[in-house]
Amino acid sequence: MKSVPDAGFTMMEAVFALGIVAVGLLSLLAAFAQGMTMLASSQPDFIAKEKAAEAIESVYAARDTHVLSWAQLQNVANNGVFLDGPQPLRDPGPDGLINTGDDGELQRVVSPGPDNLLGTADDVWTPLDGYTRDIRIRDEALNIRRLTVTVTYRIGSLTRQYVVTTLISSFA
């Protein structure tokens, strides 16, 4: 009578298969964690992008409406009106410009309250106290300046920056 060889997997094959499954699950877990991080940072990233664009629009509007002369469209260190260095995100003051000496209160973001309706009495107002904005204006040529806006903010333990650079000319 012939003996039938043992059927099934060896211990080595089972351990190897278990290792492959573990690597696959860990990769899936890492992708899930990365997705959650991106989801948590989407609102602060959006706010930073919009606040940088707001600063650029403020400088262009000041030039186009002739609220400021070309000589004033600079940082305070160069005899202009825009404050040097990172500044908290404040509402524009009476001059209508941000990052100038007459800025108002700290800006806030409004979210719907428990009723999930925006514009009702239970809305939640969150101050943007974890953000700073730096407007740097430097001469490039005779009638051209480089405008760099850097918004710095924190997400958890990470400090992030959103930087926008453009050129502005003296011709409105």
ChimeraX commands (.cxc) that place a marker at each C-alpha (Angstrom):
marker #1 position 0.00,0.00,0.00 radius 0.5
marker #1 position 1.28,3.44,-0.96 radius 0.5
marker #1 position 1.37,6.20,1.56 radius 0.5
marker #1 position -0.40,9.45,0.67 radius 0.5
marker #1 position 1.82,12.50,1.11 radius 0.5
marker #1 position 0.57,15.03,3.65 radius 0.5
marker #1 position -1.58,17.68,2.02 radius 0.5
marker #1 position -1.73,21.36,3.12 radius 0.5
marker #1 position 0.66,24.19,3.79 radius 0.5
marker #1 position 3.89,24.12,5.64 radius 0.5
marker #1 position 4.48,26.39,8.58 radius 0.5
marker #1 position 6.92,28.44,6.48 radius 0.5
marker #1 position 4.32,29.05,3.77 radius 0.5
marker #1 position 1.73,30.15,6.34 radius 0.5
marker #1 position 4.14,32.62,7.97 radius 0.5
marker #1 position 5.10,34.02,4.58 radius 0.5
marker #1 position 1.43,34.49,3.58 radius 0.5
marker #1 position 0.69,36.13,6.92 radius 0.5
marker #1 position 3.58,38.57,6.34 radius 0.5
marker #1 position 2.21,39.56,2.94 radius 0.5
marker #1 position -1.27,40.16,4.39 radius 0.5
marker #1 position 0.22,42.23,7.26 radius 0.5
marker #1 position 2.17,44.46,4.83 radius 0.5
marker #1 position -0.99,45.00,2.79 radius 0.5
marker #1 position -3.04,45.94,5.86 radius 0.5
marker #1 position -0.37,48.29,7.17 radius 0.5
marker #1 position -0.24,50.02,3.77 radius 0.5
marker #1 position -3.99,50.43,3.81 radius 0.5
marker #1 position -3.84,51.84,7.34 radius 0.5
marker #1 position -1.13,54.34,6.31 radius 0.5
marker #1 position -3.23,55.48,3.33 radius 0.5
marker #1 position -6.25,55.91,5.61 radius 0.5
marker #1 position -4.23,57.95,8.11 radius 0.5
marker #1 position -2.87,60.18,5.32 radius 0.5
marker #1 position -6.42,60.75,4.06 radius 0.5
marker #1 position -7.60,61.75,7.53 radius 0.5
marker #1 position -4.69,64.19,7.84 radius 0.5
marker #1 position -5.56,65.77,4.49 radius 0.5
marker #1 position -9.21,66.02,5.49 radius 0.5
marker #1 position -8.35,67.71,8.79 radius 0.5
marker #1 position -6.10,70.25,7.06 radius 0.5
marker #1 position -8.44,71.18,4.21 radius 0.5
marker #1 position -10.18,74.11,5.97 radius 0.5
marker #1 position -6.96,75.72,7.32 radius 0.5
marker #1 position -5.34,75.30,3.88 radius 0.5
marker #1 position -8.33,76.97,2.22 radius 0.5
marker #1 position -8.29,79.85,4.71 radius 0.5
marker #1 position -4.55,80.40,4.13 radius 0.5
marker #1 position -5.01,80.45,0.37 radius 0.5
marker #1 position -7.88,82.95,0.55 radius 0.5
marker #1 position -6.08,85.24,3.03 radius 0.5
marker #1 position -3.02,85.36,0.76 radius 0.5
marker #1 position -5.21,86.21,-2.24 radius 0.5
marker #1 position -6.99,88.85,-0.15 radius 0.5
marker #1 position -3.66,90.56,0.57 radius 0.5
marker #1 position -2.66,90.66,-3.10 radius 0.5
marker #1 position -6.07,92.03,-4.07 radius 0.5
marker #1 position -5.74,94.70,-1.37 radius 0.5
marker #1 position -2.43,95.94,-2.77 radius 0.5
marker #1 position -3.73,95.94,-6.36 radius 0.5
marker #1 position -6.93,97.73,-5.30 radius 0.5
marker #1 position -4.90,100.41,-3.48 radius 0.5
marker #1 position -2.91,101.02,-6.64 radius 0.5
marker #1 position -5.89,100.92,-9.03 radius 0.5
marker #1 position -8.12,103.23,-6.96 radius 0.5
marker #1 position -5.22,105.60,-6.21 radius 0.5
marker #1 position -5.83,105.27,-2.46 radius 0.5
marker #1 position -2.04,105.09,-2.24 radius 0.5
marker #1 position 0.65,106.55,-4.42 radius 0.5
marker #1 position 3.28,104.30,-5.99 radius 0.5
marker #1 position 5.79,105.48,-3.36 radius 0.5
marker #1 position 3.45,104.37,-0.55 radius 0.5
marker #1 position 2.97,100.87,-1.99 radius 0.5
marker #1 position 5.89,99.52,0.01 radius 0.5
marker #1 position 6.70,98.19,3.46 radius 0.5
marker #1 position 7.13,100.59,6.38 radius 0.5
marker #1 position 10.91,100.00,6.31 radius 0.5
marker #1 position 10.94,101.56,2.82 radius 0.5
marker #1 position 8.64,104.48,3.79 radius 0.5
marker #1 position 5.48,102.66,2.70 radius 0.5
marker #1 position 2.31,101.74,4.58 radius 0.5
marker #1 position 2.41,97.91,4.76 radius 0.5
marker #1 position 3.72,96.62,8.08 radius 0.5
marker #1 position 6.97,94.65,8.07 radius 0.5
marker #1 position 7.08,91.03,9.21 radius 0.5
marker #1 position 4.33,88.56,10.06 radius 0.5
marker #1 position 1.16,90.19,11.33 radius 0.5
marker #1 position -1.99,88.64,12.83 radius 0.5
marker #1 position -4.93,88.43,10.43 radius 0.5
marker #1 position -6.92,91.56,11.28 radius 0.5
marker #1 position -9.87,93.28,9.64 radius 0.5
marker #1 position -8.94,96.24,7.43 radius 0.5
marker #1 position -9.02,99.61,9.14 radius 0.5
marker #1 position -10.44,102.91,7.87 radius 0.5
marker #1 position -8.04,102.92,4.90 radius 0.5
marker #1 position -9.59,99.64,3.67 radius 0.5
marker #1 position -6.18,97.93,3.47 radius 0.5
marker #1 position -4.91,94.93,5.39 radius 0.5
marker #1 position -1.55,94.73,7.17 radius 0.5
marker #1 position -1.38,98.48,7.73 radius 0.5
marker #1 position -1.11,100.42,10.97 radius 0.5
marker #1 position -4.85,101.11,11.34 radius 0.5
marker #1 position -6.10,97.51,11.13 radius 0.5
marker #1 position -9.03,96.51,13.32 radius 0.5
marker #1 position -10.06,93.41,15.24 radius 0.5
marker #1 position -8.74,89.90,14.74 radius 0.5
marker #1 position -10.54,88.27,11.82 radius 0.5
marker #1 position -13.01,85.47,12.55 radius 0.5
marker #1 position -14.59,82.62,10.61 radius 0.5
marker #1 position -18.28,81.91,11.06 radius 0.5
marker #1 position -19.66,78.36,10.97 radius 0.5
marker #1 position -23.25,77.16,11.31 radius 0.5
marker #1 position -24.31,76.23,14.84 radius 0.5
marker #1 position -26.37,73.27,16.05 radius 0.5
marker #1 position -29.26,74.10,13.69 radius 0.5
marker #1 position -26.86,73.75,10.68 radius 0.5
marker #1 position -28.05,77.08,9.27 radius 0.5
marker #1 position -25.66,79.93,8.63 radius 0.5
marker #1 position -26.82,83.40,9.65 radius 0.5
marker #1 position -28.80,82.42,12.73 radius 0.5
marker #1 position -28.25,83.27,16.39 radius 0.5
marker #1 position -26.44,80.01,17.18 radius 0.5
marker #1 position -23.62,80.49,14.62 radius 0.5
marker #1 position -20.11,79.76,15.90 radius 0.5
marker #1 position -17.47,82.49,15.47 radius 0.5
marker #1 position -13.88,81.25,15.52 radius 0.5
marker #1 position -11.02,83.80,15.68 radius 0.5
marker #1 position -8.11,83.27,13.28 radius 0.5
marker #1 position -5.54,83.63,16.04 radius 0.5
marker #1 position -3.27,80.85,14.78 radius 0.5
marker #1 position -2.52,82.62,11.49 radius 0.5
marker #1 position -0.04,85.32,10.50 radius 0.5
marker #1 position 0.37,87.12,7.19 radius 0.5
marker #1 position 3.56,88.74,5.91 radius 0.5
marker #1 position 3.39,91.13,2.96 radius 0.5
marker #1 position 6.80,91.86,1.42 radius 0.5
marker #1 position 7.13,94.42,-1.37 radius 0.5
marker #1 position 10.54,94.78,-3.01 radius 0.5
marker #1 position 11.69,96.78,-6.04 radius 0.5
marker #1 position 12.43,94.69,-9.14 radius 0.5
marker #1 position 12.88,97.40,-11.74 radius 0.5
marker #1 position 12.02,101.07,-12.22 radius 0.5
marker #1 position 8.23,100.60,-12.28 radius 0.5
marker #1 position 7.91,97.00,-11.10 radius 0.5
marker #1 position 7.84,95.53,-7.59 radius 0.5
marker #1 position 7.77,91.95,-6.38 radius 0.5
marker #1 position 4.89,91.29,-4.00 radius 0.5
marker #1 position 5.27,88.20,-1.79 radius 0.5
marker #1 position 2.55,87.18,0.65 radius 0.5
marker #1 position 3.27,84.43,3.18 radius 0.5
marker #1 position 0.50,83.06,5.39 radius 0.5
marker #1 position 1.79,80.91,8.26 radius 0.5
marker #1 position -0.50,78.68,10.28 radius 0.5
marker #1 position -0.49,75.60,12.48 radius 0.5
marker #1 position -2.27,72.30,12.03 radius 0.5
marker #1 position -1.75,70.25,15.15 radius 0.5
marker #1 position 1.99,70.18,15.78 radius 0.5
marker #1 position 2.88,71.13,12.19 radius 0.5
marker #1 position 3.58,74.68,11.05 radius 0.5
marker #1 position 2.63,75.25,7.43 radius 0.5
marker #1 position 3.06,78.17,5.04 radius 0.5
marker #1 position 1.23,79.27,1.95 radius 0.5
marker #1 position 3.29,81.63,-0.24 radius 0.5
marker #1 position 2.12,83.63,-3.25 radius 0.5
marker #1 position 4.45,85.80,-5.31 radius 0.5
marker #1 position 3.45,88.19,-8.07 radius 0.5
marker #1 position 4.66,91.36,-9.74 radius 0.5
marker #1 position 2.94,94.74,-9.62 radius 0.5
marker #1 position 3.67,97.72,-11.84 radius 0.5
marker #1 position 3.10,101.41,-11.23 radius 0.5
marker #1 position 0.69,101.55,-14.18 radius 0.5
marker #1 position -2.95,101.24,-13.12 radius 0.5
marker link #1:1,2 radius 0.2
marker link #1:2,3 radius 0.2
marker link #1:3,4 radius 0.2
marker link #1:4,5 radius 0.2
marker link #1:5,6 radius 0.2
marker link #1:6,7 radius 0.2
marker link #1:7,8 radius 0.2
marker link #1:8,9 radius 0.2
marker link #1:9,10 radius 0.2
marker link #1:10,11 radius 0.2
marker link #1:11,12 radius 0.2
marker link #1:12,13 radius 0.2
marker link #1:13,14 radius 0.2
marker link #1:14,15 radius 0.2
marker link #1:15,16 radius 0.2
marker link #1:16,17 radius 0.2
marker link #1:17,18 radius 0.2
marker link #1:18,19 radius 0.2
marker link #1:19,20 radius 0.2
marker link #1:20,21 radius 0.2
marker link #1:21,22 radius 0.2
marker link #1:22,23 radius 0.2
marker link #1:23,24 radius 0.2
marker link #1:24,25 radius 0.2
marker link #1:25,26 radius 0.2
marker link #1:26,27 radius 0.2
marker link #1:27,28 radius 0.2
marker link #1:28,29 radius 0.2
marker link #1:29,30 radius 0.2
marker link #1:30,31 radius 0.2
marker link #1:31,32 radius 0.2
marker link #1:32,33 radius 0.2
marker link #1:33,34 radius 0.2
marker link #1:34,35 radius 0.2
marker link #1:35,36 radius 0.2
marker link #1:36,37 radius 0.2
marker link #1:37,38 radius 0.2
marker link #1:38,39 radius 0.2
marker link #1:39,40 radius 0.2
marker link #1:40,41 radius 0.2
marker link #1:41,42 radius 0.2
marker link #1:42,43 radius 0.2
marker link #1:43,44 radius 0.2
marker link #1:44,45 radius 0.2
marker link #1:45,46 radius 0.2
marker link #1:46,47 radius 0.2
marker link #1:47,48 radius 0.2
marker link #1:48,49 radius 0.2
marker link #1:49,50 radius 0.2
marker link #1:50,51 radius 0.2
marker link #1:51,52 radius 0.2
marker link #1:52,53 radius 0.2
marker link #1:53,54 radius 0.2
marker link #1:54,55 radius 0.2
marker link #1:55,56 radius 0.2
marker link #1:56,57 radius 0.2
marker link #1:57,58 radius 0.2
marker link #1:58,59 radius 0.2
marker link #1:59,60 radius 0.2
marker link #1:60,61 radius 0.2
marker link #1:61,62 radius 0.2
marker link #1:62,63 radius 0.2
marker link #1:63,64 radius 0.2
marker link #1:64,65 radius 0.2
marker link #1:65,66 radius 0.2
marker link #1:66,67 radius 0.2
marker link #1:67,68 radius 0.2
marker link #1:68,69 radius 0.2
marker link #1:69,70 radius 0.2
marker link #1:70,71 radius 0.2
marker link #1:71,72 radius 0.2
marker link #1:72,73 radius 0.2
marker link #1:73,74 radius 0.2
marker link #1:74,75 radius 0.2
marker link #1:75,76 radius 0.2
marker link #1:76,77 radius 0.2
marker link #1:77,78 radius 0.2
marker link #1:78,79 radius 0.2
marker link #1:79,80 radius 0.2
marker link #1:80,81 radius 0.2
marker link #1:81,82 radius 0.2
marker link #1:82,83 radius 0.2
marker link #1:83,84 radius 0.2
marker link #1:84,85 radius 0.2
marker link #1:85,86 radius 0.2
marker link #1:86,87 radius 0.2
marker link #1:87,88 radius 0.2
marker link #1:88,89 radius 0.2
marker link #1:89,90 radius 0.2
marker link #1:90,91 radius 0.2
marker link #1:91,92 radius 0.2
marker link #1:92,93 radius 0.2
marker link #1:93,94 radius 0.2
marker link #1:94,95 radius 0.2
marker link #1:95,96 radius 0.2
marker link #1:96,97 radius 0.2
marker link #1:97,98 radius 0.2
marker link #1:98,99 radius 0.2
marker link #1:99,100 radius 0.2
marker link #1:100,101 radius 0.2
marker link #1:101,102 radius 0.2
marker link #1:102,103 radius 0.2
marker link #1:103,104 radius 0.2
marker link #1:104,105 radius 0.2
marker link #1:105,106 radius 0.2
marker link #1:106,107 radius 0.2
marker link #1:107,108 radius 0.2
marker link #1:108,109 radius 0.2
marker link #1:109,110 radius 0.2
marker link #1:110,111 radius 0.2
marker link #1:111,112 radius 0.2
marker link #1:112,113 radius 0.2
marker link #1:113,114 radius 0.2
marker link #1:114,115 radius 0.2
marker link #1:115,116 radius 0.2
marker link #1:116,117 radius 0.2
marker link #1:117,118 radius 0.2
marker link #1:118,119 radius 0.2
marker link #1:119,120 radius 0.2
marker link #1:120,121 radius 0.2
marker link #1:121,122 radius 0.2
marker link #1:122,123 radius 0.2
marker link #1:123,124 radius 0.2
marker link #1:124,125 radius 0.2
marker link #1:125,126 radius 0.2
marker link #1:126,127 radius 0.2
marker link #1:127,128 radius 0.2
marker link #1:128,129 radius 0.2
marker link #1:129,130 radius 0.2
marker link #1:130,131 radius 0.2
marker link #1:131,132 radius 0.2
marker link #1:132,133 radius 0.2
marker link #1:133,134 radius 0.2
marker link #1:134,135 radius 0.2
marker link #1:135,136 radius 0.2
marker link #1:136,137 radius 0.2
marker link #1:137,138 radius 0.2
marker link #1:138,139 radius 0.2
marker link #1:139,140 radius 0.2
marker link #1:140,141 radius 0.2
marker link #1:141,142 radius 0.2
marker link #1:142,143 radius 0.2
marker link #1:143,144 radius 0.2
marker link #1:144,145 radius 0.2
marker link #1:145,146 radius 0.2
marker link #1:146,147 radius 0.2
marker link #1:147,148 radius 0.2
marker link #1:148,149 radius 0.2
marker link #1:149,150 radius 0.2
marker link #1:150,151 radius 0.2
marker link #1:151,152 radius 0.2
marker link #1:152,153 radius 0.2
marker link #1:153,154 radius 0.2
marker link #1:154,155 radius 0.2
marker link #1:155,156 radius 0.2
marker link #1:156,157 radius 0.2
marker link #1:157,158 radius 0.2
marker link #1:158,159 radius 0.2
marker link #1:159,160 radius 0.2
marker link #1:160,161 radius 0.2
marker link #1:161,162 radius 0.2
marker link #1:162,163 radius 0.2
marker link #1:163,164 radius 0.2
marker link #1:164,165 radius 0.2
marker link #1:165,166 radius 0.2
marker link #1:166,167 radius 0.2
marker link #1:167,168 radius 0.2
marker link #1:168,169 radius 0.2
marker link #1:169,170 radius 0.2
marker link #1:170,171 radius 0.2
marker link #1:171,172 radius 0.2
view
